[in-house]
Amino acid sequence: MKSDFLTNLFFRALQTVSIATMLVQLLLPVAIVAALYLLWRIARNLEKPPKLTEEVKIVRKSLSETLKENRTRCKMTQEFVAETIGVSRQAVSKWENGVSHS
């Protein structure tokens, strides 16, 4: 009687191990595919440039745009700016148009 109980217990344990092994064999490919998909999504997102915030857009403005915007915002003429910093009006114009950077 005790022998039947132990035999029964052994076969149930063996069945449980077999079921667990089958589950692992079935789920392992699914887990591998899911991991590869996630890695692909991460790699794809790394290729995209980040979205620019308004602050970053302002920082990335060219020097010529910044000079012209500030001059017009302060209601200054190119001639006034040129006289103030000791250059010609044509130099200020070239700076604002991006023709010359000196």
C-alpha positions as CSV (number, residue, x, y, z in Angstrom):
1,M,0.0,0.0,0.0
2,K,2.8,2.3,0.9
3,S,4.6,1.3,-2.2
4,D,1.6,2.2,-4.4
5,F,1.4,5.6,-2.7
6,L,5.1,6.3,-3.4
7,T,4.9,5.0,-7.0
8,N,1.8,7.2,-7.5
9,L,3.6,10.2,-6.0
10,F,6.7,9.6,-8.2
11,F,4.6,9.4,-11.4
12,R,2.7,12.6,-10.5
13,A,6.0,14.4,-9.8
14,L,7.3,13.1,-13.1
15,Q,4.1,14.3,-14.9
16,T,4.5,17.7,-13.3
17,V,8.1,17.9,-14.5
18,S,7.1,16.8,-17.9
19,I,4.3,19.5,-18.0
20,A,6.8,22.1,-16.8
21,T,9.3,21.1,-19.4
22,M,6.7,21.3,-22.2
23,L,5.6,24.7,-21.0
24,V,9.2,25.9,-21.1
25,Q,9.7,24.4,-24.6
26,L,6.5,26.2,-25.8
27,L,7.1,29.5,-24.1
28,L,10.8,29.9,-24.8
29,P,10.4,30.7,-28.5
30,V,7.7,33.2,-27.7
31,A,10.0,34.9,-25.1
32,I,12.8,35.0,-27.6
33,V,10.6,36.6,-30.3
34,A,9.2,39.1,-27.7
35,A,12.8,40.0,-26.6
36,L,13.9,40.5,-30.2
37,Y,10.9,42.6,-31.0
38,L,11.6,44.8,-28.0
39,L,15.2,45.2,-29.0
40,W,14.2,46.1,-32.5
41,R,11.8,48.8,-31.1
42,I,14.5,50.2,-28.9
43,A,17.0,50.4,-31.8
44,R,14.4,52.0,-34.1
45,N,13.7,54.7,-31.5
46,L,17.4,55.4,-31.0
47,E,17.7,56.3,-34.7
48,K,15.0,59.0,-34.5
49,P,16.2,62.5,-33.7
50,P,14.7,63.9,-30.5
51,K,11.8,66.3,-30.8
52,L,12.9,69.9,-30.5
53,T,11.5,72.0,-27.8
54,E,11.0,75.8,-28.2
55,E,14.1,76.5,-26.1
56,V,16.2,74.2,-28.3
57,K,14.8,75.9,-31.5
58,I,15.7,79.3,-30.1
59,V,19.3,78.1,-29.2
60,R,19.7,76.6,-32.7
61,K,18.8,79.9,-34.4
62,S,21.7,81.2,-36.5
63,L,23.6,84.2,-35.4
64,S,22.3,86.2,-38.3
65,E,18.7,85.5,-37.3
66,T,19.4,86.4,-33.7
67,L,21.1,89.7,-34.6
68,K,18.4,90.8,-36.9
69,E,15.6,89.8,-34.5
70,N,17.2,91.6,-31.6
71,R,17.9,94.7,-33.6
72,T,14.4,95.0,-35.0
73,R,12.9,94.2,-31.6
74,C,14.9,97.1,-30.0
75,K,13.8,99.3,-33.0
76,M,17.4,100.0,-34.0
77,T,18.6,100.6,-37.5
78,Q,21.6,98.8,-39.0
79,E,23.3,102.2,-39.2
80,F,22.8,102.8,-35.4
81,V,24.2,99.4,-34.6
82,A,27.1,99.8,-36.9
83,E,28.1,103.2,-35.4
84,T,27.7,101.9,-31.9
85,I,30.1,99.0,-32.3
86,G,32.4,100.8,-34.8
87,V,31.8,98.9,-38.0
88,S,30.2,99.9,-41.3
89,R,26.4,99.5,-42.0
90,Q,27.3,97.1,-44.8
91,A,29.1,94.8,-42.3
92,V,26.0,94.7,-40.1
93,S,23.9,93.9,-43.2
94,K,26.2,91.1,-44.2
95,W,26.1,89.6,-40.7
96,E,22.3,89.7,-40.7
97,N,22.1,88.1,-44.1
98,G,24.6,85.4,-43.2
99,V,27.0,86.5,-45.9
100,S,30.0,87.3,-43.6
101,H,30.8,86.0,-40.2
102,S,33.6,88.4,-39.3
